[in-house]
Amino acid sequence: MTVYIDPPAWPGHGRMWSHLVSDVSFDELHAFADGLGVPERAFERDHYDIPSHRYAEVVAAGAVEVSSREAVSYTHL
């Protein structure tokens, strides 16, 4: 299982956000997010929005750090 996360560079709601994506399937993405307790409401079409304060936790859980450009390339499953 490989999921990817870009740096927290996206502003919104007074904080910065990352995108959590999969290059395999939405099932893989949902399972990874569920294992971290990421709420379903954080899913937006093809990715999860992850607040900057959770970035290190998501990486420690196994998400691979990629550039925003790379993350976007994975969002068209």
C-alpha positions in Angstrom: 0.0 0.0 0.0 1.4 3.4 -0.9 -0.3 6.7 -0.2 1.3 10.1 -0.8 1.1 13.4 1.0 2.2 16.8 -0.2 3.6 19.6 2.0 1.1 21.7 4.0 1.0 24.6 1.6 -2.8 25.0 1.0 -4.4 27.7 3.1 -8.0 27.4 4.4 -9.9 28.0 7.6 -7.0 29.7 9.3 -4.5 26.9 8.8 -2.4 25.2 6.2 -3.4 21.8 4.6 -1.8 18.9 2.8 -3.4 16.5 0.3 -3.4 12.8 1.0 -3.7 10.7 -2.2 -3.3 7.2 -3.6 -2.0 6.1 -7.0 -3.8 2.7 -6.7 -7.4 3.1 -5.5 -9.8 5.0 -3.4 -10.2 1.8 -1.3 -6.5 2.0 -0.4 -6.8 5.7 0.4 -9.9 5.3 2.5 -8.4 2.4 4.5 -5.3 4.4 5.2 -7.2 7.5 6.3 -9.6 5.4 8.4 -6.7 3.8 10.2 -5.5 7.2 11.2 -9.0 8.3 12.3 -9.2 11.0 9.6 -12.9 12.0 9.4 -14.8 11.1 6.2 -15.7 14.8 5.8 -12.0 15.4 5.0 -12.4 13.5 1.7 -12.9 15.8 -1.2 -13.5 14.1 -4.6 -10.1 12.4 -5.0 -8.1 13.3 -1.9 -8.2 13.9 1.9 -7.4 17.3 3.3 -4.9 16.9 6.2 -4.2 19.8 8.5 -0.6 20.8 9.0 -0.5 19.7 12.6 -1.1 16.1 11.5 1.4 16.0 8.7 4.2 14.3 10.7 1.8 11.8 12.1 0.6 10.8 8.6 4.2 10.5 7.3 5.1 8.4 10.4 2.2 6.1 9.6 3.7 5.4 6.1 2.6 8.2 3.7 5.3 9.1 1.2 6.2 12.7 1.1 5.9 14.1 -2.5 5.7 17.6 -4.1 2.4 19.2 -4.7 2.9 18.6 -8.4 3.4 14.9 -7.8 0.4 14.6 -5.6 -1.8 16.2 -8.2 -0.6 13.7 -10.7 -2.1 10.9 -8.5 -5.5 12.4 -8.1 -7.0 11.2 -11.4 -7.7 7.6 -10.5 
